[in-house]
Amino acid sequence: MRNDAVVFVAAALAWAAFGYKLHHLRQRSTDAGGPVLRAVVSVLGLAAVLASISPNIVGSTLDPLLGVAGLTRLLANVVSMATCLAIIGWLLYLSRPEAEARARLRVHVRIFVAVLIPILILFAVDHPPSVVGMEFAGFYTYVFLLYVTYGISAQIALCWRYAMVVDAPLLRLGLRTVSASNVLGLVAAAIAFIYVLDHDLRLGLPGWANLFMPAYAVSSALFVFGLTLPAWGPRVGLEDLWWHVARRLAARRLRLLWESVTAAYPGLVLDRALLAASPHGQRLAAERMPIEIYDGWLQLRHYLTPGDIEIIDREAARTGRDDHSQIAAARLMLAIERKRHGHVPAQLTMPPVEHLGAGMSNSLIADVRFLCAVSRNLESRFVRHVLAKIPAASADLRQH
């Protein structure tokens, strides 16, 4: 009974989220993001239905009325499979062009149908009643759990991959929360498989059946939380809080890189007293740091030669340091050392390298993350190795 209560709470959350997003869909049904929003509504509706018919008390009430033992559990399992399919569709529409997402979703639908047919056949052959402590029963359950494992694994891969490239902070956090809920869903599927196998082979494993419902309920609640977080998070101030913390952390992590660059070119630094007088001074100061770092790099890159770039790249390949932030840190520190030793910039028509490494990105957040990684690697072993390999004091740039 306690487990049923937890699942009913998850169902209430899912129905509330479904109603919220359905209202949202009615307002924005013709917008560009319509397919994604429709997929979200489908996922939440299926999740709400699933959580509503999964409790034991529902099955024990409906099965006698329907006259088929275990039919409610079969319906719940089919809805669970459909929910997995809908989540995959949502993630495909979210991360890929509409035509490509639709084509990939057709493949997943064919797999769904191919699995559903043997499940229905096996249920017709063997459908023992669902009882407390043995909700999953029958040979079809193995096929069902196999599909659920496949579906959840696909969701984890799609969620985590898209979360790594998306910039919207609450969407990224929501996707990672969905991934965490799916990991817990895999745990629930594994528990169900173990206790079905235990029942069929009479292994006598203690306690496994009691773990399924709590794992399933927590997974469902986390999933609904992560799926709806991008919608309600900004309304309660979570996004503003994220940006406040992110700016403070970025400013702290960029400090070493910024000090190294601005020590070479002090004139790049905007008057901090002027910023302090602004009501947005702290935010502006944090946002100025990447700009001043890039402005410094535009000057420092002329202290490098094509030979320097070739040596650094070759050493990175030889030592297995293929991290672009380490290569950028080595280039930057070599240029700073050249300027510190009083060298004249190389007289080249074009600098040997255009960007520090993050310039190819079209995302400010990605650029700042890259600069934080460069700052972290300024004193790395690879940078020290490069500075020893190419002594800054002995280079003669004027010959170029």
Summary of the structure (lengths in Angstrom):
residues: 400
radius of gyration: 28.7
end to end distance: 81.3
largest distance: 92.9
contacts: 1263
relative contact order: 0.07
helix: 79%
strand: 0%
